[in-house]
Amino acid sequence: MKKLSWIEITSLYIGVIMGAGFASGRECWQFFGVFGHKGYYGAVASTLCFVMLACMLTYIARSKGTADLGKLISPFDNKLIDEVIGWVLAVIYYSMIIAMTAAGGSLLDQQFGISKVIGGIIIALLCVITVLGDFERVSKVFRLMVPVLFIVGIITIILTIRADFPQSGAVDGYRPGRMSPNWPVSALVFMAYNTLGMITMSGNSAVNAKDGKNAYAGAIAGTLCLGTLTILLLRALLTDMAFSSGLDLPMLGFAGRLSPVLSIIYAVILYGAVYSTGASTYYGFSTKLKPGQYKKWMITGGAAAGFLLGLTGFKKLVEFLYPAQGYIGMVFIVLIVMNFCRELTGNKESGAR
């Protein structure tokens, strides 16, 4: 496949994380907004951690010459451990098709009054079509979509901040999630579960980059862009905390308050963000399926099952599924740091010899 430039790698990072929870504002509210201005501490801390982890994953992938999930995470030379880790992560990636079909359904229902079933089915179909085209099709979709997603998202956020809507309710006292009770824990959980979504794309981007400079530049630029967007998004959500708290998709609500036309545009863009995250994480799941005649049927059947599970509702999934993934992600982050240190030490010793 075509070698990736740093700009293309940046778009892959943005696309994999700027999905339903992120671009809608639901995720940012749940993990940072409920803490008011203290949420900024969490947003900055998680950004710095993202940058460091993206660089570590890039180093591991390029050093080992692989994007295999187990080898990117595990510091142990054990095929069984690599396989177990790879499958645990694949299951987590699979759970995202549940969340993304739920988000697609909620979006069309909130904006256009279209059945959640239809919205979810469309996301499932788009993800299946994209994943069947393998990583080259996934990366091509991101190169085309992500710049538009990012620009429209930034414009809507800035307009919301400039509008400075009056507070329509309480400015404190909002209930944090049970699994993210304060801003330090919340920032750690946010960073951990988003890192899980980033691993496959980090590995594939690193090994398919034009060279090391493009690989690292793309990883750093992508995570810094996401961090900046998180902070701006939090600022927009805090302009009217009661309004943000009450909606499944608060940024779509703010877009509607700004302009009916912008609301429609943002709904379309947000739907694209849902699709981009669904496709990238479902691709991560598909990499663990053995090639052969049954793989495409497993991909199709898995998406159908995920859609049915997603009918439970997006708001509940953000509150419970994402934090649960975050706690698993913390374990994986420890392993990634160990793996990075081991690989770095090994390469230095080899160089010394």
Stockholm file with secondary structure:
# STOCKHOLM 1.0

chainA/1-353         MKKLSWIEITSLYIGVIMGAGFASGRECWQFFGVFGHKGYYGAVASTLCFVMLACMLTYIARSKGTADLGKLISPFDNKLIDEVIGWVLAVIYYSMIIAMTAAGGSLLDQQFGISKVIGGIIIALLCVITVLGDFERVSKVFRLMVPVLFIVGIITIILTIRADFPQSGAVDGYRPGRMSPNWPVSALVFMAYNTLGMITMSGNSAVNAKDGKNAYAGAIAGTLCLGTLTILLLRALLTDMAFSSGLDLPMLGFAGRLSPVLSIIYAVILYGAVYSTGASTYYGFSTKLKPGQYKKWMITGGAAAGFLLGLTGFKKLVEFLYPAQGYIGMVFIVLIVMNFCRELTGNKESGAR
#=GR chainA/1-353 SS CCCBCHHHHHHHHHHHHSSHHHHHSHHHHHHTGGGGGGHHHHHHHHHHHHHHHHHHHHHHHHHHTCCCHHHHHCCSCCHHHHHHHHHHHHHHHHHHHHHHHHHHHHHHHHHHCCCHHHHHHHHHHHHHHHHTTHHHHHHHHHHHHHHHHHHHHHHHHHHHHHHTCCCCSCSSCCCCCTTCCSHHHHHHHHHHHHHHHHHHHHHHHHHTBSSHHHHHHHHHHHHHHHHHHHHHHHHHHGGGHHHHHHCSSHHHHHHHHHCHHHHHHHHHHHHHHHHHHHHHHHHHHHTTSCSSTTHHHHHHHHHHHHHHHHTTCHHHHHHHHHHHHHHHHHHHHHHHHHHHHHHHHHHHHHHHC
#=GC SS_cons         CCCBCHHHHHHHHHHHHSSHHHHHSHHHHHHTGGGGGGHHHHHHHHHHHHHHHHHHHHHHHHHHTCCCHHHHHCCSCCHHHHHHHHHHHHHHHHHHHHHHHHHHHHHHHHHHCCCHHHHHHHHHHHHHHHHTTHHHHHHHHHHHHHHHHHHHHHHHHHHHHHHTCCCCSCSSCCCCCTTCCSHHHHHHHHHHHHHHHHHHHHHHHHHTBSSHHHHHHHHHHHHHHHHHHHHHHHHHHGGGHHHHHHCSSHHHHHHHHHCHHHHHHHHHHHHHHHHHHHHHHHHHHHTTSCSSTTHHHHHHHHHHHHHHHHTTCHHHHHHHHHHHHHHHHHHHHHHHHHHHHHHHHHHHHHHHC
//
